[in-house]
Amino acid sequence: MEKITIDLKDFLLTGNFGPVVIGMTKDDVIHWLGDPGQVHDFKSGSAVLFYNGFELFYSTDDDQLYAIQNDNLYYLFEENAPYPINEKVSVDTSFLHFGKPLTLGNLKDYLAQQQIDFEIVHKDEYDEIVLESGVKFDFENRGSKPDACLLNGIRYFKY
C-alpha cells in the first residue's frame, strides 16, 4: 500500500485535497484515501465520509463529492506533522503550526505575511476568511473582540 501525504497549504490554495477533487465520485475518493473511519447517510440526499476529523460530503443521488471540511481542528495544534487520517494518508499541517490556537487576528497576519490573498466576510454570528480558491476559515462567535476569536472550521463547499 502506497502512503500519500496531502499538503494542507495546497488544499487551502486550490481546494484540492491531494488527489481528491470536488466532483469526484465517492468510489474515487475511497480509492485515493482508503476506507473511511465512518460513513453517515443523512437520508436527505447527502452523506459524509469521515477521515479522522476531515469530512468529505457527497450527493447520494450521483455519489459526487461536493464538500470537504474539518471542524474538529485539534490536529492543527499538534506538534507532530504530518497528521494521519488513516493508515494510508497523512495531512501535512505544518503550514498552520503556530504552537497556539489559531485566532482570526493571527491567521490574518500570517496569510498576509505569506502573501496569500483573502477577504474577511462578516456573517451574523461569526466571521470568515475566504481565500481565492473558495476555501473558507470560520471562527467562533465574534463577540466584542473579533480578532481574538478562535478558528472553528476549514471548509470548501462547491455545489
C-alpha positions, 0 to 999 in steps of 0.5 A: 500500500502506497502512503500519500501525504496531502499538503494542507497549504495546497488544499487551502490554495486550490481546494484540492485535497491531494488527489481528491477533487470536488466532483469526484465520485465517492468510489474515487475518493475511497480509492485515493484515501482508503476506507473511511473511519465512518460513513453517515447517510443523512437520508436527505440526499447527502452523506459524509465520509469521515477521515479522522476529523476531515469530512468529505460530503457527497450527493447520494443521488450521483455519489459526487463529492461536493464538500470537504471540511474539518471542524474538529481542528485539534490536529492543527495544534499538534506538534507532530506533522504530518497528521494521519487520517488513516493508515494510508494518508497523512495531512501535512499541517505544518503550514498552520503550526503556530504552537497556539490556537489559531485566532482570526487576528493571527491567521490574518497576519500570517496569510498576509505575511505569506502573501496569500490573498483573502477577504474577511466576510462578516456573517451574523454570528461569526466571521470568515476568511475566504481565500481565492480558491473558495476555501473558507476559515470560520471562527467562533462567535465574534463577540466584542473582540473579533480578532481574538476569536478562535478558528472553528472550521476549514471548509470548501463547499462547491455545489 
